Amino acid sequence: VIGTFDGLIKDPITVIGYLVALVVISPKLSLFLLILLPVTGLLIGRVSRKLKRQSQDAAVKLGESLSILDETLGGLRVIKAFLAEKILSTRFHSVNDDLFKVRKKMGARRDLASPLTEVLGVMVLSTILYFGGRLVLAKEGLEAGELLVYIAAFAMLINPAKNISTAFFNIQRGAAALIRVEEVLKAPVVVDENPNGTQLNSFNEKIEFRNVVFSYDDVIILNQVNLTINKGKTIALVGSSGAGKSTLADLVPRFHDVTGGQVLIDDVNIKDYSLQSVRAMMSIVTQEPILFNDTIANNIALGTPNATEEEIMRAAKIANAHDFIIQKEHGYQTNIGDRGSKLSGGERQRLTIARAVLKNPPILILDEATSSLDTESERLVQDAINNMMQNRTSIVIAHRLSTIRHADEIIVLQKGKIVERGTHGELIAQNGFYRKLVEMQEVK
């Protein structure tokens, strides 16, 4: 890239210098040259425009190819279990073949740049020889020696002109890539940051959902939700799939913004706080543990880069992770592989809990953190969660209702509305939707 722009500065100056010299030697002959140069420029420009379109197509195809590759590697066990190797292989080869064809055409056009410039240069040189020879023979202001100097100067002009055309082709390819990058950077932001937002430095009283409405593509997900979560309390969100539990929890860290109503922290609309300071007040543990191809210590310390070894170890102990960590060959410096592939499901989940503990936030959001675990792993993880929730405000989304029986309040959602609320005992006594959910899971 640097070489391309360097050539675009140096070579045009060289070309202009030679053109001035040619005009000085023979204005008449240079007139033919100035007529022919725009024609050659149009031909090169037409080829380069097609190259730009093909470069854009190639960028799209490359993105599709990498997406399929990522999905395939991430879902390898499922693909093998359903004997879907051929289906995924066919999809990948189809997109890859399209990418190969586009890149092959791009290569052909790119390789055409230099020969095209040389052929056009020879054609112009032949024209100069023909008309220059006639001027010499007719003795119309051009001597034979001057013609030779003119031809030599034009020959010296061809190489920098060729470099300019090659650089122009490379810039067209780069411009296509830049367009793809701009599409990503300029994509609509889900939430708007308030440039004048105040800092949320502490959480003192409550989180409040006031007449909250949220819709997506004109489909109402939450409808007139009113809920207050006092500091230090544990609120559980339950309901059937699609009831709006995760959406309601996602409104607190502003992964989405409400369509109507308000979400308030300490009686202030969270939109009036800076987004970063709001998220600094909370930690999230999801159903699918999000880990990275790094050491155990670095995964726990994600978001707390200045944590000491003792602090990391203390967080791991609270999360019931310390015992299995020290059994690893390199302890806390053990690499856990891509997405934590070297760990069991329960071990991965306990690391994410340790990460949340280390951040030490006043607000916790637990999104079905134990739903995908076996009984033994669930017990260890649930114990870790109970340790972590002490003296914190917690929003718990639960699939297994046995894990939230001791919540201060259970909120039952159905079709985006709160249909029941109360403690476990109160909801059982109501003999409503919550009790049916409990009975279906045979929780006594």
Steps between C-alpha positions, in 0.01 A plus 500: 500500500781742594684412177183563298446848644872577471479418129189716462697799626828440315388356164245771405768766556734305269228464235417872513869585464537285188176639352630855542825399330306342211291815451816712497668276240200487264165665576343357181599141573394540864152597379455145362631365829254705708212369285606136543573510874134557610394205282750271671390638838136414426594142411700453820224665707236265360705195595571637850131571571416137427784397729348707783160330462665158495703590811176584683348167394815320616481667843137386541582144392801486734277607790247226416777241472653592838155504661425145383845389615446650846154344534632162389791494745279626784227243437718204405347260755144575386600473134653158558205385711252588225724371218492848348863505384403479133243781529747740664778392265278571199407843636863588564621380160220687324592833663871426465460426128321832452783674685758323282322605180477864607864507609607334177328775301659760728843349441447503125402868503782591736753319281352680200597842640871490418477336151210731407708804587796369300286416194338842509844654541631317192194611303556861600872467421417364154270798446777736608745335258254528213397863553847604620658350190259694280585823684873436451460421129279803449749712698215643711696606808640161604852372433597131491712540815212664683272211400745250649516702823118519499469121460758441775313734736169326423659160561618627841140607571350153444639334817369757754167508310482121534572531874215750535253263331610209722468720810155610383390136474631429850316804636175376343544168683573684823201729449272196471637362828454842662135506394446168681670634814291818488181294474589335831616820670196698385246229585220638721587488870249306711526753784595866481769622738420824681806723442407706808411201718590516868712237670320231701757467778291299745174308530311602813127430487319318221455404136158588362319398182229761447232429236764326289411407143740330260431392145714354224398526135151613612460191719434593864734306730430685827176684568452747789739332744525662844754357742717630785812316616631636829870491578618168641192308385487200269235507228432190290345518153312190390267413217472296185737543208449834324330662799755786504721399795839552333381815324392652833840422655685634193341841549698558822850501340343670195563223251169635368315823565133507592244586234283665763520573870817526707762293679635690801787448742464700821210695341711613203432378145792277400517688168617802702803306624805423290466152350841389627426600860167312494663179381783542751239453774409146394624156404323246283516121504331345197377152418784453251836576667700752296870419533806574289805310379720616788607400849255436782634804688456734203145376438406566863667842490318607182368848572719528812848522345671628817384211717769335710563126512353488852181676387460261206549203731249636753239545226563145378447363851167680536399355161597143606761502222826503697511125566477393136734781388790394723465144369587621150861456386576872502235609748373851436736534202338206316376586152135398468483482118258658259180597686620297799496173306743334746256539789171334589173693488490545877863614511440756226196638681687529830773702327242748372361525854852561634535777240177659625612467864836664425330800343309533829197686363197606703263360235497144362309365202485120476345373177416129547854440624439136600245380244747308281690320778478153648383453859844498665626798299176684568544452875856637492403791276189578704707506819740740325209718390357508852841611632524769234148635557557585865451874567433570132195597297428207271278442199472126438348345189421141586403194302535258790263647756667316787787751477286806577270381779673729751482815285356806675246535219415285199365679193296283264494625141264388229487655152697803616283578803536434871221257581605398853746618763591400854715257697512130416253418777259776403499399134444134582204602715352703211471178299574688177744483210810479722364198683436328167862563402619357831281192469622439145855490634387286795649737756360421840 
